[in-house]
Amino acid sequence: MKSHLIKFSKSIAVLMLLTSSFLWFGCLPDHNDRPLPDAAFVSIYHGSPDAPDLDIYTEARKITQSPLRFGESFPYSQFFTGKRLLRFTPYLAVNTLLESEFTFEKDKVYTLFLANTVSDLEVVQVEDKWSDPDADHAQIRLAHLSPDSGEIEVLLNGNLKLFGEYQGFREISEFKKIEKGKYNVEVKSRVTGEVLVSSSEIDLRGNRVYSLVIRGHETPINGSKPLSIQLITNYIKF
């Protein structure tokens, strides 16, 4: 398990340098003269379509160095294990939009998905468990974060139901193995059968782990973000 986490941490560090607007920020203090305490890896995704840019605090400590915008992730970082109190505020503001306690276990990897509208803001916590990808395959999961789309059906290349029949709001699937290549994505309403949003030729590469996120409002209100599909890279095996 430790060797897997070492590979994971190295890959995450390289991925952040390549793709992230954030600088590496460890939530553990850096003391080179003593053993590091038990830690978990945690990422935080902003998926609330009408929430503002955010600052994030653990207890009284601000952990974001830049505003966390809709569709962005605070990259995997080391957090102390046990119960941690996280607070979300508008960027450079003092009022709190959400404050909640989360439990992190040693050597586990998590994503916290901020979901729903700002008036009902909530966090979906999931443990990120995937199989090691290979050169010809990727791992991918589905995150349904659209508050007003109801149950959806996600089809790859017209007929592949990789994530099952239907997905409800706030549902995060398990990671699934898939052959590398280019895929068309259609998101259909379970109620009407109509295509709500689609994307052509998303490129899934081998040795990678992805999250396919359905986010935004089907019917935007008061300037909220519209329904869209986002592909996030969680991990690259080097």
FENVEN-V761619 format. One line per field, one symbol per residue. phi: phi as a letter, one per 20 degrees, with the letter a starting at -180 (. if undefined). A space follows every 50 residues. Layout:
phi->???
//
This chain:
phi->.fffffffffffffgffecdeeefceedfecfebfffgbcecdcdecefc ffgcdccdledfdeecfeegndcffgcecgenecedcdcggmddfeebcb dcdddgmddccdefcmfffcgbcdeceecceffcfdccdbcdcecefdem fcddddlnbeefdnfbcegmedfffdfbffqdceccddfffdmffeabbd lfdddfmcccceddcnefdfclmffffbdcddeeacee
//
